[in-house]
Amino acid sequence: MSALTARLHRIEGQVRGIARMIEEDGYCVDVLNQTAAVRAALLSFEKVLLRSHIEDCVTADIKAGKEGAAEELTTLLGRLIGG
């Protein structure tokens, strides 16, 4: 999990940088470019975490016969892709 934590810390730093840009009346285009970078970083984080979840948690739940594991994953995927 330390790689995921490191990603979150980088994203947190980016968000703090955006806040500074706003406080210092930064150029709107520069701020928007930074928000796009944060959005991309969060999407990348989600992909890594989702892969780990599927490989570990979902696989284990299905092997253990946990009812609703596939439905839970389907619901999650719907939220992540905006469905």
SEMISE-273630 format. One record per residue: residue in one letter; x, y, z of N, C-alpha, C in turn. Coordinates in pm, whole numbers. Layout:
<rec><rest>A</rest><n_east>X</n_east><n_north>Y</n_north><n_up>Z</n_up><ca_east>X</ca_east><ca_north>Y</ca_north><ca_up>Z</ca_up><c_east>X</c_east><c_north>Y</c_north><c_up>Z</c_up></rec>
...
END
This chain:
<rec><rest>M</rest><n_east>81</n_east><n_north>-120</n_north><n_up>0</n_up><ca_east>0</ca_east><ca_north>0</ca_north><ca_up>0</ca_up><c_east>85</c_east><c_north>127</c_north><c_up>0</c_up></rec>
<rec><rest>S</rest><n_east>213</n_east><n_north>117</n_north><n_up>25</n_up><ca_east>295</ca_east><ca_north>237</ca_north><ca_up>32</ca_up><c_east>303</c_east><c_north>309</c_north><c_up>-103</c_up></rec>
<rec><rest>A</rest><n_east>296</n_east><n_north>238</n_north><n_up>-214</n_up><ca_east>297</ca_east><ca_north>303</ca_north><ca_up>-345</ca_up><c_east>170</c_east><c_north>385</c_north><c_up>-364</c_up></rec>
<rec><rest>L</rest><n_east>57</n_east><n_north>331</n_north><n_up>-318</n_up><ca_east>-69</ca_east><ca_north>406</ca_north><ca_up>-326</ca_up><c_east>-65</c_east><c_north>529</c_north><c_up>-236</c_up></rec>
<rec><rest>T</rest><n_east>-8</n_east><n_north>513</n_north><n_up>-119</n_up><ca_east>3</ca_east><ca_north>626</ca_north><ca_up>-27</ca_up><c_east>92</c_east><c_north>735</c_north><c_up>-87</c_up></rec>
<rec><rest>A</rest><n_east>200</n_east><n_north>695</n_north><n_up>-150</n_up><ca_east>288</ca_east><ca_north>792</ca_north><ca_up>-215</ca_up><c_east>215</c_east><c_north>867</c_north><c_up>-326</c_up></rec>
<rec><rest>R</rest><n_east>133</n_east><n_north>795</n_north><n_up>-403</n_up><ca_east>54</ca_east><ca_north>861</ca_north><ca_up>-508</ca_up><c_east>-40</c_east><c_north>965</c_north><c_up>-446</c_up></rec>
<rec><rest>L</rest><n_east>-105</n_east><n_north>927</n_north><n_up>-337</n_up><ca_east>-198</ca_east><ca_north>1020</ca_north><ca_up>-273</ca_up><c_east>-126</c_east><c_north>1143</c_north><c_up>-218</c_up></rec>
<rec><rest>H</rest><n_east>-8</n_east><n_north>1125</n_north><n_up>-166</n_up><ca_east>68</ca_east><ca_north>1239</ca_north><ca_up>-116</ca_up><c_east>107</c_east><c_north>1334</c_north><c_up>-230</c_up></rec>
<rec><rest>R</rest><n_east>141</n_east><n_north>1278</n_north><n_up>-346</n_up><ca_east>172</ca_east><ca_north>1362</ca_north><ca_up>-461</ca_up><c_east>47</c_east><c_north>1440</c_north><c_up>-505</c_up></rec>
<rec><rest>I</rest><n_east>-66</n_east><n_north>1371</n_north><n_up>-508</n_up><ca_east>-191</ca_east><ca_north>1437</ca_north><ca_up>-546</ca_up><c_east>-225</c_east><c_north>1547</c_north><c_up>-446</c_up></rec>
<rec><rest>E</rest><n_east>-206</n_east><n_north>1516</n_north><n_up>-319</n_up><ca_east>-232</ca_east><ca_north>1615</ca_north><ca_up>-214</ca_up><c_east>-145</c_east><c_north>1739</c_north><c_up>-236</c_up></rec>
<rec><rest>G</rest><n_east>-21</n_east><n_north>1719</n_north><n_up>-271</n_up><ca_east>69</ca_east><ca_north>1831</ca_north><ca_up>-299</ca_up><c_east>22</c_east><c_north>1912</c_north><c_up>-419</c_up></rec>
<rec><rest>Q</rest><n_east>-26</n_east><n_north>1842</n_north><n_up>-521</n_up><ca_east>-79</ca_east><ca_north>1912</ca_north><ca_up>-638</ca_up><c_east>-199</c_east><c_north>1997</c_north><c_up>-601</c_up></rec>
<rec><rest>V</rest><n_east>-287</n_east><n_north>1945</n_north><n_up>-518</n_up><ca_east>-407</ca_east><ca_north>2019</ca_north><ca_up>-477</ca_up><c_east>-366</c_east><c_north>2141</c_north><c_up>-394</c_up></rec>
<rec><rest>R</rest><n_east>-270</n_east><n_north>2124</n_north><n_up>-305</n_up><ca_east>-221</ca_east><ca_north>2239</ca_north><ca_up>-228</ca_up><c_east>-162</c_east><c_north>2345</c_north><c_up>-321</c_up></rec>
<rec><rest>G</rest><n_east>-94</n_east><n_north>2299</n_north><n_up>-426</n_up><ca_east>-39</ca_east><ca_north>2393</ca_north><ca_up>-524</ca_up><c_east>-149</c_east><c_north>2470</c_north><c_up>-595</c_up></rec>
<rec><rest>I</rest><n_east>-258</n_east><n_north>2403</n_north><n_up>-626</n_up><ca_east>-373</ca_east><ca_north>2472</ca_north><ca_up>-689</ca_up><c_east>-429</c_east><c_north>2576</c_north><c_up>-594</c_up></rec>
<rec><rest>A</rest><n_east>-441</n_east><n_north>2542</n_north><n_up>-467</n_up><ca_east>-493</ca_east><ca_north>2637</ca_north><ca_up>-368</ca_up><c_east>-402</c_east><c_north>2761</c_north><c_up>-361</c_up></rec>
<rec><rest>R</rest><n_east>-270</n_east><n_north>2739</n_north><n_up>-365</n_up><ca_east>-177</ca_east><ca_north>2852</ca_north><ca_up>-364</ca_up><c_east>-195</c_east><c_north>2938</c_north><c_up>-489</c_up></rec>
<rec><rest>M</rest><n_east>-213</n_east><n_north>2871</n_north><n_up>-603</n_up><ca_east>-233</ca_east><ca_north>2946</ca_north><ca_up>-728</ca_up><c_east>-357</c_east><c_north>3034</c_north><c_up>-719</c_up></rec>
<rec><rest>I</rest><n_east>-463</n_east><n_north>2983</n_north><n_up>-661</n_up><ca_east>-586</ca_east><ca_north>3059</ca_north><ca_up>-645</ca_up><c_east>-563</c_east><c_north>3177</c_north><c_up>-549</c_up></rec>
<rec><rest>E</rest><n_east>-498</n_east><n_north>3149</n_north><n_up>-437</n_up><ca_east>-470</ca_east><ca_north>3254</ca_north><ca_up>-338</ca_up><c_east>-384</c_east><c_north>3365</c_north><c_up>-397</c_up></rec>
<rec><rest>E</rest><n_east>-296</n_east><n_north>3328</n_north><n_up>-489</n_up><ca_east>-205</ca_east><ca_north>3426</ca_north><ca_up>-550</ca_up><c_east>-258</c_east><c_north>3479</c_north><c_up>-683</c_up></rec>
<rec><rest>D</rest><n_east>-389</n_east><n_north>3457</n_north><n_up>-708</n_up><ca_east>-452</ca_east><ca_north>3503</ca_north><ca_up>-832</ca_up><c_east>-379</c_east><c_north>3453</c_north><c_up>-956</c_up></rec>
<rec><rest>G</rest><n_east>-350</n_east><n_north>3324</n_north><n_up>-955</n_up><ca_east>-283</ca_east><ca_north>3263</ca_north><ca_up>-1070</ca_up><c_east>-367</c_east><c_north>3269</c_north><c_up>-1195</c_up></rec>
<rec><rest>Y</rest><n_east>-300</n_east><n_north>3258</n_north><n_up>-1307</n_up><ca_east>-365</ca_east><ca_north>3263</ca_north><ca_up>-1438</ca_up><c_east>-460</c_east><c_north>3144</c_north><c_up>-1448</c_up></rec>
<rec><rest>C</rest><n_east>-584</n_east><n_north>3171</n_north><n_up>-1486</n_up><ca_east>-688</ca_east><ca_north>3067</ca_north><ca_up>-1488</ca_up><c_east>-648</c_east><c_north>2945</c_north><c_up>-1571</c_up></rec>
<rec><rest>V</rest><n_east>-586</n_east><n_north>2968</n_north><n_up>-1684</n_up><ca_east>-546</ca_east><ca_north>2856</ca_north><ca_up>-1769</ca_up><c_east>-446</c_east><c_north>2767</c_north><c_up>-1697</c_up></rec>
<rec><rest>D</rest><n_east>-354</n_east><n_north>2827</n_north><n_up>-1623</n_up><ca_east>-256</ca_east><ca_north>2748</ca_north><ca_up>-1547</ca_up><c_east>-326</c_east><c_north>2667</c_north><c_up>-1437</c_up></rec>
<rec><rest>V</rest><n_east>-424</n_east><n_north>2728</n_north><n_up>-1371</n_up><ca_east>-498</ca_east><ca_north>2658</ca_north><ca_up>-1267</ca_up><c_east>-575</c_east><c_north>2541</c_north><c_up>-1328</c_up></rec>
<rec><rest>L</rest><n_east>-642</n_east><n_north>2566</n_north><n_up>-1438</n_up><ca_east>-717</ca_east><ca_north>2459</ca_north><ca_up>-1505</ca_up><c_east>-627</c_east><c_north>2347</c_north><c_up>-1552</c_up></rec>
<rec><rest>N</rest><n_east>-508</n_east><n_north>2380</n_north><n_up>-1599</n_up><ca_east>-413</ca_east><ca_north>2276</ca_north><ca_up>-1639</ca_up><c_east>-374</c_east><c_north>2191</c_north><c_up>-1519</c_up></rec>
<rec><rest>Q</rest><n_east>-359</n_east><n_north>2253</n_north><n_up>-1405</n_up><ca_east>-324</ca_east><ca_north>2178</ca_north><ca_up>-1284</ca_up><c_east>-441</c_east><c_north>2092</c_north><c_up>-1236</c_up></rec>
<rec><rest>T</rest><n_east>-564</n_east><n_north>2144</n_north><n_up>-1248</n_up><ca_east>-678</ca_east><ca_north>2062</ca_north><ca_up>-1207</ca_up><c_east>-692</c_east><c_north>1941</c_north><c_up>-1299</c_up></rec>
<rec><rest>A</rest><n_east>-662</n_east><n_north>1959</n_north><n_up>-1427</n_up><ca_east>-666</ca_east><ca_north>1845</ca_north><ca_up>-1520</ca_up><c_east>-560</c_east><c_north>1742</c_north><c_up>-1481</c_up></rec>
<rec><rest>A</rest><n_east>-444</n_east><n_north>1789</n_north><n_up>-1437</n_up><ca_east>-338</ca_east><ca_north>1698</ca_north><ca_up>-1395</ca_up><c_east>-380</c_east><c_north>1620</c_north><c_up>-1271</c_up></rec>
<rec><rest>V</rest><n_east>-448</n_east><n_north>1686</n_north><n_up>-1177</n_up><ca_east>-495</ca_east><ca_north>1618</ca_north><ca_up>-1056</ca_up><c_east>-600</c_east><c_north>1514</c_north><c_up>-1092</c_up></rec>
<rec><rest>R</rest><n_east>-691</n_east><n_north>1550</n_north><n_up>-1182</n_up><ca_east>-795</ca_east><ca_north>1455</ca_north><ca_up>-1225</ca_up><c_east>-732</c_east><c_north>1332</c_north><c_up>-1288</c_up></rec>
<rec><rest>A</rest><n_east>-631</n_east><n_north>1353</n_north><n_up>-1372</n_up><ca_east>-562</ca_east><ca_north>1240</ca_north><ca_up>-1436</ca_up><c_east>-489</c_east><c_north>1154</c_north><c_up>-1331</c_up></rec>
<rec><rest>A</rest><n_east>-429</n_east><n_north>1220</n_north><n_up>-1233</n_up><ca_east>-359</ca_east><ca_north>1147</ca_north><ca_up>-1128</ca_up><c_east>-456</c_east><c_north>1064</c_north><c_up>-1045</c_up></rec>
<rec><rest>L</rest><n_east>-573</n_east><n_north>1119</n_north><n_up>-1015</n_up><ca_east>-675</ca_east><ca_north>1044</ca_north><ca_up>-939</ca_up><c_east>-726</c_east><c_north>925</c_north><c_up>-1021</c_up></rec>
<rec><rest>L</rest><n_east>-746</n_east><n_north>946</n_north><n_up>-1148</n_up><ca_east>-791</ca_east><ca_north>836</ca_north><ca_up>-1234</ca_up><c_east>-688</c_east><c_north>724</c_north><c_up>-1236</c_up></rec>
<rec><rest>S</rest><n_east>-562</n_east><n_north>760</n_north><n_up>-1247</n_up><ca_east>-456</ca_east><ca_north>661</ca_north><ca_up>-1244</ca_up><c_east>-453</c_east><c_north>586</c_north><c_up>-1111</c_up></rec>
<rec><rest>F</rest><n_east>-471</n_east><n_north>660</n_north><n_up>-1002</n_up><ca_east>-477</ca_east><ca_north>600</ca_north><ca_up>-868</ca_up><c_east>-592</c_east><c_north>500</c_north><c_up>-860</c_up></rec>
<rec><rest>E</rest><n_east>-709</n_east><n_north>540</n_north><n_up>-911</n_up><ca_east>-826</ca_east><ca_north>452</ca_north><ca_up>-909</ca_up><c_east>-800</c_east><c_north>324</c_north><c_up>-988</c_up></rec>
<rec><rest>K</rest><n_east>-736</n_east><n_north>335</n_north><n_up>-1101</n_up><ca_east>-708</ca_east><ca_north>217</ca_north><ca_up>-1183</ca_up><c_east>-619</c_east><c_north>119</c_north><c_up>-1108</c_up></rec>
<rec><rest>V</rest><n_east>-515</n_east><n_north>170</n_north><n_up>-1044</n_up><ca_east>-424</ca_east><ca_north>84</ca_north><ca_up>-969</ca_up><c_east>-497</c_east><c_north>18</c_north><c_up>-852</c_up></rec>
<rec><rest>L</rest><n_east>-575</n_east><n_north>96</n_north><n_up>-779</n_up><ca_east>-648</ca_east><ca_north>43</ca_north><ca_up>-664</ca_up><c_east>-754</c_east><c_north>-58</c_north><c_up>-708</c_up></rec>
<rec><rest>L</rest><n_east>-824</n_east><n_north>-29</n_north><n_up>-815</n_up><ca_east>-926</ca_east><ca_north>-121</ca_north><ca_up>-866</ca_up><c_east>-864</c_east><c_north>-253</c_north><c_up>-908</c_up></rec>
<rec><rest>R</rest><n_east>-753</n_east><n_north>-247</n_north><n_up>-977</n_up><ca_east>-685</ca_east><ca_north>-371</ca_north><ca_up>-1018</ca_up><c_east>-649</c_east><c_north>-456</c_north><c_up>-896</c_up></rec>
<rec><rest>S</rest><n_east>-594</n_east><n_north>-390</n_north><n_up>-796</n_up><ca_east>-556</ca_east><ca_north>-460</ca_north><ca_up>-673</ca_up><c_east>-679</c_east><c_north>-521</c_north><c_up>-606</c_up></rec>
<rec><rest>H</rest><n_east>-787</n_east><n_north>-445</n_north><n_up>-602</n_up><ca_east>-910</ca_east><ca_north>-493</ca_north><ca_up>-540</ca_up><c_east>-963</c_east><c_north>-617</c_north><c_up>-613</c_up></rec>
<rec><rest>I</rest><n_east>-963</n_east><n_north>-612</n_north><n_up>-745</n_up><ca_east>-1012</ca_east><ca_north>-726</ca_north><ca_up>-823</ca_up><c_east>-921</c_east><c_north>-847</c_north><c_up>-803</c_up></rec>
<rec><rest>E</rest><n_east>-791</n_east><n_north>-826</n_north><n_up>-811</n_up><ca_east>-697</ca_east><ca_north>-938</ca_north><ca_up>-799</ca_up><c_east>-698</c_east><c_north>-1001</c_north><c_up>-660</c_up></rec>
<rec><rest>D</rest><n_east>-719</n_east><n_north>-919</n_north><n_up>-558</n_up><ca_east>-712</ca_east><ca_north>-970</ca_north><ca_up>-422</ca_up><c_east>-851</c_east><c_north>-996</c_north><c_up>-363</c_up></rec>
<rec><rest>C</rest><n_east>-922</n_east><n_north>-891</n_north><n_up>-335</n_up><ca_east>-1048</ca_east><ca_north>-901</ca_north><ca_up>-262</ca_up><c_east>-1158</c_east><c_north>-973</c_north><c_up>-340</c_up></rec>
<rec><rest>V</rest><n_east>-1182</n_east><n_north>-930</n_north><n_up>-463</n_up><ca_east>-1291</ca_east><ca_north>-989</ca_north><ca_up>-540</ca_up><c_east>-1263</c_east><c_north>-1136</c_north><c_up>-568</c_up></rec>
<rec><rest>T</rest><n_east>-1141</n_east><n_north>-1166</n_north><n_up>-607</n_up><ca_east>-1104</ca_east><ca_north>-1305</ca_north><ca_up>-635</ca_up><c_east>-1124</c_east><c_north>-1392</c_north><c_up>-511</c_up></rec>
<rec><rest>A</rest><n_east>-1078</n_east><n_north>-1343</n_north><n_up>-397</n_up><ca_east>-1094</ca_east><ca_north>-1419</ca_north><ca_up>-272</ca_up><c_east>-1241</c_east><c_north>-1437</c_north><c_up>-238</c_up></rec>
<rec><rest>D</rest><n_east>-1320</n_east><n_north>-1332</n_north><n_up>-255</n_up><ca_east>-1463</ca_east><ca_north>-1341</ca_north><ca_up>-223</ca_up><c_east>-1533</c_east><c_north>-1444</c_north><c_up>-313</c_up></rec>
<rec><rest>I</rest><n_east>-1501</n_east><n_north>-1443</n_north><n_up>-440</n_up><ca_east>-1564</ca_east><ca_north>-1537</ca_north><ca_up>-533</ca_up><c_east>-1522</c_east><c_north>-1680</c_north><c_up>-500</c_up></rec>
<rec><rest>K</rest><n_east>-1393</n_east><n_north>-1700</n_north><n_up>-473</n_up><ca_east>-1345</ca_east><ca_north>-1834</ca_north><ca_up>-436</ca_up><c_east>-1410</c_east><c_north>-1883</c_north><c_up>-307</c_up></rec>
<rec><rest>A</rest><n_east>-1438</n_east><n_north>-1790</n_north><n_up>-216</n_up><ca_east>-1500</ca_east><ca_north>-1826</ca_north><ca_up>-89</ca_up><c_east>-1652</c_east><c_north>-1841</c_north><c_up>-102</c_up></rec>
<rec><rest>G</rest><n_east>-1705</n_east><n_north>-1814</n_north><n_up>-220</n_up><ca_east>-1848</ca_east><ca_north>-1827</ca_north><ca_up>-241</ca_up><c_east>-1931</c_east><c_north>-1715</c_north><c_up>-183</c_up></rec>
<rec><rest>K</rest><n_east>-1868</n_east><n_north>-1601</n_north><n_up>-160</n_up><ca_east>-1941</ca_east><ca_north>-1488</ca_north><ca_up>-103</ca_up><c_east>-2047</c_east><c_north>-1440</c_north><c_up>-201</c_up></rec>
<rec><rest>E</rest><n_east>-2170</n_east><n_north>-1443</n_north><n_up>-156</n_up><ca_east>-2279</ca_east><ca_north>-1395</ca_north><ca_up>-240</ca_up><c_east>-2270</c_east><c_north>-1244</c_north><c_up>-254</c_up></rec>
<rec><rest>G</rest><n_east>-2298</n_east><n_north>-1196</n_north><n_up>-373</n_up><ca_east>-2301</ca_east><ca_north>-1053</ca_north><ca_up>-396</ca_up><c_east>-2168</c_east><c_north>-993</c_north><c_up>-438</c_up></rec>
<rec><rest>A</rest><n_east>-2062</n_east><n_north>-1074</n_north><n_up>-446</n_up><ca_east>-1930</ca_east><ca_north>-1020</ca_north><ca_up>-481</ca_up><c_east>-1931</c_east><c_north>-960</c_north><c_up>-621</c_up></rec>
<rec><rest>A</rest><n_east>-1990</n_east><n_north>-1030</n_north><n_up>-715</n_up><ca_east>-1995</ca_east><ca_north>-980</ca_north><ca_up>-853</ca_up><c_east>-2084</c_east><c_north>-856</c_north><c_up>-862</c_up></rec>
<rec><rest>E</rest><n_east>-2195</n_east><n_north>-858</n_north><n_up>-790</n_up><ca_east>-2286</ca_east><ca_north>-743</ca_north><ca_up>-791</ca_up><c_east>-2218</c_east><c_north>-620</c_north><c_up>-731</c_up></rec>
<rec><rest>E</rest><n_east>-2144</n_east><n_north>-640</n_north><n_up>-623</n_up><ca_east>-2073</ca_east><ca_north>-530</ca_north><ca_up>-560</ca_up><c_east>-1971</c_east><c_north>-470</c_north><c_up>-658</c_up></rec>
<rec><rest>L</rest><n_east>-1899</n_east><n_north>-555</n_north><n_up>-729</n_up><ca_east>-1801</ca_east><ca_north>-507</ca_north><ca_up>-827</ca_up><c_east>-1872</c_east><c_north>-434</c_north><c_up>-941</c_up></rec>
<rec><rest>T</rest><n_east>-1982</n_east><n_north>-486</n_north><n_up>-988</n_up><ca_east>-2057</ca_east><ca_north>-421</ca_north><ca_up>-1094</ca_up><c_east>-2105</c_east><c_north>-282</c_north><c_up>-1052</c_up></rec>
<rec><rest>T</rest><n_east>-2155</n_east><n_north>-271</n_north><n_up>-930</n_up><ca_east>-2200</ca_east><ca_north>-143</ca_north><ca_up>-876</ca_up><c_east>-2083</c_east><c_north>-45</c_north><c_up>-867</c_up></rec>
<rec><rest>L</rest><n_east>-1971</n_east><n_north>-93</n_north><n_up>-818</n_up><ca_east>-1852</ca_east><ca_north>-8</ca_north><ca_up>-808</ca_up><c_east>-1808</c_east><c_north>42</c_north><c_up>-946</c_up></rec>
<rec><rest>L</rest><n_east>-1802</n_east><n_north>-49</n_north><n_up>-1041</n_up><ca_east>-1762</ca_east><ca_north>-10</ca_north><ca_up>-1176</ca_up><c_east>-1858</c_east><c_north>93</c_north><c_up>-1234</c_up></rec>
<rec><rest>G</rest><n_east>-1985</n_east><n_north>77</n_north><n_up>-1206</n_up><ca_east>-2084</ca_east><ca_north>175</ca_north><ca_up>-1252</ca_up><c_east>-2056</c_east><c_north>314</c_north><c_up>-1196</c_up></rec>
<rec><rest>R</rest><n_east>-2022</n_east><n_north>321</n_north><n_up>-1068</n_up><ca_east>-1991</ca_east><ca_north>449</ca_north><ca_up>-1006</ca_up><c_east>-1864</c_east><c_north>508</c_north><c_up>-1068</c_up></rec>
<rec><rest>L</rest><n_east>-1764</n_east><n_north>425</n_north><n_up>-1090</n_up><ca_east>-1636</ca_east><ca_north>475</ca_north><ca_up>-1142</ca_up><c_east>-1646</c_east><c_north>525</c_north><c_up>-1285</c_up></rec>
<rec><rest>I</rest><n_east>-1731</n_east><n_north>464</n_north><n_up>-1364</n_up><ca_east>-1741</ca_east><ca_north>507</ca_north><ca_up>-1503</ca_up><c_east>-1860</c_east><c_north>599</c_north><c_up>-1527</c_up></rec>
<rec><rest>G</rest><n_east>-1928</n_east><n_north>633</n_north><n_up>-1419</n_up><ca_east>-2036</ca_east><ca_north>731</ca_north><ca_up>-1429</ca_up><c_east>-2168</c_east><c_north>674</c_north><c_up>-1476</c_up></rec>
<rec><rest>G</rest><n_east>-2187</n_east><n_north>545</n_north><n_up>-1454</n_up><ca_east>-2311</ca_east><ca_north>483</ca_north><ca_up>-1500</ca_up><c_east>-2417</c_east><c_north>469</c_north><c_up>-1397</c_up></rec>
END
